[in-house]
């Protein structure tokens, strides 16, 4: 049996968290890891507490969903997290949120829809914020 790398381990946890999402289009999960590789928090994309989302309307649901990154970061303090593991590349808003928590490394496994998101802008924003973005296969 081959032992998982820390990045594989983090992504596996993120994929497990994603299974909690109700979103039928994109189940996104995140695992936040401290420098010693312990789990600081997990999160998944979903509705705010007490809000019912019409999941069948793919476009309008986007305005109501709280991203997995934001859900996970509710449980940590700035500078606590070394690496954010995600099943999907973070959007530019989540990159800015990560920057405010001083998260400097993101490992993700899935790509965003380039018809909806400006991928070059997100990469530029991450670079400006000093965040290393690494795409891995889970």
Secondary structure as the mmCIF struct_conf table of DSSP 4:
data_model
#
loop_
_struct_conf.conf_type_id
_struct_conf.id
_struct_conf.beg_label_comp_id
_struct_conf.beg_label_asym_id
_struct_conf.beg_label_seq_id
_struct_conf.end_label_comp_id
_struct_conf.end_label_asym_id
_struct_conf.end_label_seq_id
HELX_LH_PP_P HELX_LH_PP_P1 UNK A 2 UNK A 5
HELX_RH_AL_P HELX_RH_AL_P1 UNK A 6 UNK A 18
TURN_TY1_P TURN_TY1_P1 UNK A 19 UNK A 20
BEND BEND1 UNK A 24 UNK A 25
STRN STRN1 UNK A 29 UNK A 33
TURN_TY1_P TURN_TY1_P2 UNK A 35 UNK A 36
BEND BEND2 UNK A 37 UNK A 37
STRN STRN2 UNK A 39 UNK A 44
STRN STRN3 UNK A 46 UNK A 47
HELX_LH_PP_P HELX_LH_PP_P2 UNK A 48 UNK A 48
TURN_TY1_P TURN_TY1_P3 UNK A 49 UNK A 50
TURN_TY1_P TURN_TY1_P4 UNK A 55 UNK A 56
HELX_RH_AL_P HELX_RH_AL_P2 UNK A 58 UNK A 61
TURN_TY1_P TURN_TY1_P5 UNK A 62 UNK A 64
STRN STRN4 UNK A 65 UNK A 66
HELX_LH_PP_P HELX_LH_PP_P3 UNK A 67 UNK A 67
HELX_RH_AL_P HELX_RH_AL_P3 UNK A 68 UNK A 73
TURN_TY1_P TURN_TY1_P6 UNK A 74 UNK A 75
TURN_TY1_P TURN_TY1_P7 UNK A 78 UNK A 79
BEND BEND3 UNK A 82 UNK A 82
STRN STRN5 UNK A 83 UNK A 86
BEND BEND4 UNK A 87 UNK A 88
HELX_LH_PP_P HELX_LH_PP_P4 UNK A 89 UNK A 91
HELX_RH_AL_P HELX_RH_AL_P4 UNK A 92 UNK A 100
TURN_TY1_P TURN_TY1_P8 UNK A 101 UNK A 102
STRN STRN6 UNK A 105 UNK A 108
BEND BEND5 UNK A 110 UNK A 110
TURN_TY1_P TURN_TY1_P9 UNK A 114 UNK A 116
BEND BEND6 UNK A 117 UNK A 117
HELX_RH_AL_P HELX_RH_AL_P5 UNK A 119 UNK A 128
TURN_TY1_P TURN_TY1_P10 UNK A 129 UNK A 130
STRN STRN7 UNK A 132 UNK A 135
#
